[in-house]
């Protein structure tokens, strides 16, 4: 791992972060839903109340990948955890240990912060990532189904509070 460097992103890294988000969206076939801009990332990641943190990985001096994460909480453990929202390594740099280095640094952050767990999601069709995560000892939580409320459905439900 001599060629890999991991650092915490700062506002100076906004263009790199956006580039990574767009690369991930392309890989996941979701570019049509991306509305993030450098300005919205500046507000939400580096404003007065940051919603998430970003680790950047470099292969030598080239931005190679990123991990975007935020705290979560387990009532069963009565402990904080870390939710990994995004993990991405540029296609031409895969297989060099960059994803492993990002996850290892995130695990170290979790331990430093006294977290009881790290969680993330993976698309069902993403077999290379599923194999990688299982090789680390990660367990799929197949008995859980993720739900999302957004757009008009979110607006409709929010209106019932009035």
Buried (B, 14 or more C-beta within 10 A) or exposed (E): EEBBBBEEBEEEBBEBBBBBBBBBBEBBEEEEEEEBEEEEBEBEBBEEEEEBBBBBBBBEEEBBBBBBBEEBEEEEEEBBBBBBBBBBBBEEBBEBBBBBBBBBBBBEBBEEEEBBBBEBEBEEEEEEBBEBBEEEEBEEEEEEEEEEEEEEEEEEEEEEEE
